[in-house]
Amino acid sequence: MSFDYDIAILGSGPAGYSCAIQSASYQKKILLIEANAQQLGGTWVNTGTLPSKALREAAKAAMRYNALFPTDSPKKPYSRVDKRELLHYKNEVLDSKNQKLKDNLHRKNVEMVRGVGSFIDEHTLEITDPDGKKKRITAANILIATGSRPTDPTTFTIDHVNVLDYSSLLKSSHIPRRMIVVGSSINAFEYATIFATLGTRVTLLNESDELLPFLDQDVRAELLTILEKQSIQIFNGVQIDKIEKNQLRNCTEVGFRSKTATEQLRIFEVDQVLYAGGYLPNTDTLNLKAIHIHPDEHGFIQVNDEMRTSVSHIFAAGDVVGYPSLASISFVQGRLAASSMFDSALLDEPGDAHIPFGIYSVPEIAGIGLSEEGARRLGFQVEIGLASFSQVTQAEYSRTEEGLLKLIFDKTSLQLLGIYIVGEQAADLIHLGQAVMALNGDIRYFVKNILNYPTFSEAYQIAALDGLAKVEAAE
């Protein structure tokens, strides 16, 4: 049977884009279907990863200036940042990235069409363009990479003026003096720290019982100390009763209480509220019942290690398959799907133990492998090595001395079991430890080998020496 395309890809986010580029290397005929009428890249480029990091860079630039030149003036960081210029900068970054995506797809001879795709049968898609016109195409293989969308709050309404979501926040024309961030997601935490860095008085209302519960205990303690210095108020395990505009006091009132306690309703007055809730997969418009694929109760699609669904030539990747819903993982999943479709042995699935996480807050947080608590539960003879960023020369002269790097290792074999970092460049620093772990290395690597100086990587040497000294002292 002949088809119009070797592969049709639904969505141009990190999973869809990487699958298209990888498939092009196999000289395949590719159709990329994107629902957004103007932009490429999905949440990754337009409302999530990239724009939030652009905002973060501006916040860090203002913070660093204040840290390096504290006597220049007592100005708050937000007084140095014109939000209109910030929006212009963010839009320039997004426009540049969109153009680069288009250019790359064009160079790889990837055909692209704007519209919403849905299944007619296992090889046929119907595409509805922005004008409502429909057409059908066939493909030998299909990748579902339609991404996700933010959930809606249940006890209040987003009006995009006083109560914002990710999209309206990034279009807002000013930096608020007082803000409440509602949500338990990593994005909620990132935005809370970004605006606190800009000088906003931030309160984080976390619906979960604990903030970032997967963090190692020492890194969490260091993080909480830093957040306290930033004057970020955090309330865990709360429920929102109401959010409404107080016209008389010209503010937005947020009413909340503990989920478990019988405490009275608390009212905070702020300028703006950011709702940073969870995400839902964009699978409800795909007509999956036509191809007998049945998502779970949350709408996520089940796949195997090759990103293959229950229909052998239909694949899914990215946010539509659920945890961990990271851009870094989605890129790998898209390439893996292409490799599986066309029987390439070049790409293998990454092992779970060696997948790092990065939280792009201020300060950054990163980790890989087991926490100290997790390693002890598994029965390892655990020892740790610690390095405070105050001991790191580059952190000292760049005025980024708040932070901690922690090595978790087996005291008998010295094999690295996990690494957790909070501090400047944590998301980059984690990759050195990741490489050592992937090669089954031990902490002596950081002592035996020469690392450039001064760099933040010095923290690895300090932590390794600390850990080795503890092992020797115990013998």
N, C-alpha and C positions, 0 to 999 in steps of 0.2 A: 504494500500500500504506500502511495506517495503522499507527502505532506507539504504544506506551504513552507514550513520552517523545520529545522532540526530541533530548535528549542524556542519556546515562548516563555518570557519571564514577566511575571506580574509584580511590578514594583521596582523602583530604581534606588532604594536605600542601600545600605552597605552589603546586604546579602544579594540583592538583585544585581547591583552594579558589579560586584566582584565575580558573580557567576557569569555575567555577560563577557567581562574581560577574559576570564579563564577559558570560556567556551570559544572565544575568538581565536585563542592560541591553538585550538584544535581545528581551525579552519571550518567552522560550522556556520550555517545560516541562522541568524539570531534575530528575534523580534523582542524588543523591550517595550512593555506597556506601562505607562505612567499616568496615574489618575489626576495628578496636579496639572492644571492647564498651563502654568507658567514655569514652574521650578522642577528641578531634579533633586534626588538625594533624600527625599522623605524627611522624617523627623531628624535624622542624622545631620542634614545640612541646614534645614529651614527653621525648625523650632526647638531643636534639642541640643545635641552635642556641640555643634559648631557655634551657634550664636551665644549659648551660655558661656562657652569658653572665651569668646571674644569679650563679653562683658566682664568676665573674671580677669582677663589680662589688663583691662583698663583699671579695674579696682586695685590690682596688685601694683600697677605703675604708680598710682596715687599713693598707695600705702608705702611703697619703697621710697618715694621722694620724701615723704614725711619722716621716714626712719633715718634716711641719710642726712637730711637737713632739718633737724627738729627745731632749730632756733630761727628758721626762716620766717615763720609766722605760726600762730596757733590755729590756723584754719583747719576745719574738718576736711577729710579727703573729698567729700562730695562737692565742696565749694570750689575745688580745682577741676571738676569734671562737668562739662556742659553736656547734658543728656542728648541734646540735638546733635552735637559732634559725635557722641558715642553711638547714636543711631546711625549716623552717616558712616562711621567706621565699620559698624556691624554689617550694614547693607553692602558696603564695598567688599567685605570679606565673603559674604554669601554670594554676591554677583560673580566675584572672581572664581569661587569654587564651582558654581553652576556652569560657568563657561568652560572651566577645565574639564568637568565631567562630560559636557557635550563634545568638546574637542577630542577627548580620549575615545569616546564611543564612536565618533565619526572616523577617526584614524583606524579603529579596529573593524570598520564596516558593519557596525551594529545598527540595524534599522530600529527606529524609534517611532512610537505613535502615542498620542495623548488620548486618554480615555479610561473608562472603567471596564475591566474584563470580568466575565462570569462564564461558568462552564455550561456548555450545551451537552457535551458528552466527554468521554475520557481523552479525546484528542482535539476537541473543537472548543474554541472560545468565541464568545460574542463580545465585541468591544463597542461601547457606547461613548462617542466623542463628546466634547464639551457642548456642542450644539444639539445633542440628542440623536445624531445619526448613528445607525448601527451597521456593523459589518462583522462577518465571521471569518476566522482563520483556523487553520489546522496546524498542529505541531507534533512531531514524534515524541518530544519530551516537554514537560511544563514544570516550571518552578513557581511556587507560591511564595512570594516575599512581599506581601502587602503591608507589613508593618503593624503599627498599633496606634491608638488614639487615647487621649486622656479620658478618664472616667469623670462623670458629672457628680458634684456633691449632692447629698440627699436632704440636707437640712437648711440649705441656703442656695442662692442663685448667683451665678457669675454675671455681672453686668458690664465687665470690661472697663469700668471707670473707677469704682471703689473696690470691687472684688475682681481680681484678675486671674487669668490662667497663664500658661507659659507663653502663648501667642501674644496676648494683649500686653503682658509684662514687657516683652521685647519691643513693643511699639510705644510704650509709655513715654511721655515727653518730659518727665521729671523724676528725680530721685527723692523718694519720700523721706521725711524726717523720722516717722514711726511706721513700722510695718509688722504685721503678723503673717507668718508663713504657716499654713495648715497642711499637714501631711506627714507621712512616715517614710516616704521614699528617699532614696539617695539624692534625687533631684531637689527635694525640699530642703535637705540639709545643705547641699551645695549653694542654693540661692540664699539661704539664711546667712551663711558666712560671707558670701560675696557682698550682699548689701550692708552687712555689719562692717566690712572692710571699707566701704564707701562712706561710712559714718552714720548710717541709718540705725536707729534704736530698734533692734529686732527681737521679736519673741517667736519661738518655734513651738507650735502646738502639735505634738506628736501623738497620733492616735494609738500607736503601739505602746507596749508596756516598757520598752527599753529602746534607747537610741543606738542604732548600729550594733545589734546584739552579736554579730559575728566577729567583732574586733577582739584582738588579744587584750587581756586585762591591763597590762602595763601601757600599751599604746592608748587604750581608752582613757586611762587616768591622765596621761599627758595631754590628750585631746581636750578633756574636760577642763583642765587647768588653763589651756589656751583660750577656750571658749569663754571662760569666766573673765579673762582679761579683756576679751572683746565685748564684754557686757551683753552677751546673748543670753536671754532667759529661755529656759527649756522646761516645758511641762509635758511629762510622759503620761500615757494612758488616759487621755482626755477625750471627751465628746463635745462637739460644737452644738450648742442649743440654738443660737441665732446670730446672724450678722445683719445689721441694718444701719442705715444712714441716720445720724442725728443732725438734723438741719440746724437746730438752735446752736449747738456747740461746734458745728462745721467739722464733724469727724465721723468716722465709721466705728460703731460699737460692736465688739465681739463678745458674746456670752458663751462661756464654756464651764464645764465641771468635770471632775474625775469620773471615770467609768465605774469604779468600784466603790469609792467612798460616798458618803452621804453629805459631802460638803456643799455649801451654798453655791449658787451660781456666781461666777466671777465675771466682771465686766471690764474689758480693756478698751481704751480709746486709741485709735490709730488713724493714720492718713490713708493707708491702703492695706488690703489683704491679698496675699497670693495663695491660691489653692493649688497645691502641688500633690494631687492624689495619685492613684495608680493608673495603669493602662489596660485597655482592652484590645485584643487582637482584631485586626480588620479582616474578619473571615465571614461576617454575616451576609455580605452581598455577593459572595462567590458562587452561590448555588451548588454547594458541595454535595448536596443530596443527589444531584444528577450523576455524580461519579462515585457514589456510595462511600464517601469519606465522611466520617462522623467525628467532629471535634469533641473535646471534653466539655464539661459543664461550664467552663469559662470561655470557650471558643477556641482553645489552642488545638493545634493539629499534632497528632502523634507521628513521630518519625523514628527510623532506626539509626544505626551508627553512620549510615551513608546519606542521611537526610532524606531517605526514601519513605514515602507514605505507604498506606496499604495497597495503593495502586502502583505497580512497579515502575512505571515511567513518569509518575508525578511526584515531585519533590517539594519540600517546604523548608524554609530557613529563615533565620532572624526572629523578630519578635513574635511571629505567628506560632512558633513552636515553644514559646515560654522561656523559663529560666535558662540561662541567666540574663537574657535580653540586654546584652552589651554590644556596642558597635564593633569592638574588637573581635568578639566571638562570631558576630554575624558575617564579617568579612571572611573568616575561615570557613564558616558553614556554606557560604555561597560558592567558594572555590571547591570545597569538598563535594558539593552537589554536582558541579560540572564534571569533576574528576570521576564521580560515580556513574554519571550518565554515559560518559564516553570511554569508560573502561581504562582510565589512566591510572597508573600505579605511582605517579609522582607525588600525590598528596595523601597523607594519612590523617586520621582523626587525632587531634591533640589529646593527650592524657589529662584527665581531670585534675590530677595532683599538681600539674605544672601550668595551670591557667591562673594568671594573676588577676587581681582586681585593682582598679584605680578609682579613687573618689576625688573629683576635681574641686574640692572645697578650698578654703583658705584657712589653715594650711592643707596641703594635699595629704591624702592617706592612700597607702597601697599595701598589699599583702599577697602572699602566696604560700600554699602548703598549710601545715598544721599550726594552730595556735599552741601556746604552752599548755593550756588546759586540755585541748584536744589530744595532744601528744601524750600527756600523762594518762588520760582515759584509755588510750590504746596500749598502755603498758610499757612505753619507752622509758629508758633511764635518762631523764631529761636534764639538760643543763642549758643555760641561756647566756648570751653575751649582749651587753647593752652599750649603746653609744648615744650620749646626749649631743644634740646639735651644737650646744654651747662649747663642746670640745673640738668642733670642726672649724678649721681655719677659714674656709670660704664662707661658712655661715656667719663667722664673727665679723668679717669685713663687709659682708653684704647685709648685715643687720637682720639676719633671718635665723637667729639662734634658738628659737623655740622649736623643739622637735625631738624625736627619738627614733633610733633604729634598733630593732631587736632581732637577734638570731636565736632560733630554737634548734637545738641539735642533740643527738644521742651522745652521752658522755663517754661511752665505751668506744664507738666507732668514729665519733666526731662528725658523722654524716649530718648534713643539713636536713632538717625536717620542716622548717617554716621560717618565713621572714615577714616582719610587720614593721611598717615605717609610717610615721606622721611627721611632716615637715616639708620644707622647700624641696621641689623636684622629686618627691617620693614616687610618683608614677613612672618617672624615668629610671630612678635608682633601682627599682625592683627588678629590672631586667638583668642586671649583673648577677644578682642572686638567683634569678630564674635559670640563667644559663648554667651556673654551677650546680644547681639542683638537678637539672635535666641530664647532666653528665655524671650524676651520682657523686658529685664532689663533696668535700668536707670543708670545715671552716678554716683549715690550714691554707687553703687557696689564697685567702685574703691577706695572709701574712707572708707566704712564700713568694708571691708575685708583686711586681712593682705597679702601683697605681699612680696616675698623674697627680701632682700636688701643686697648688691646692685645688681640690675638687671636693664635691659633696661625697664622692665615693670613699673618701678618707674615713667616713663613718663605719664602713665595713671593716676596715683594719682595726679601728678602735674597739668595735664590738667583738671581733674575733679574738683580739688580745685579751679582752676582759673575760671572755668565755674560757679560753685556754688557761688563764690564771686561776680561775675557779676550779677547773679540773685538776690542775697540779696541786692546789692547796688541799684538795680532798683526798689526795693519794697518801 
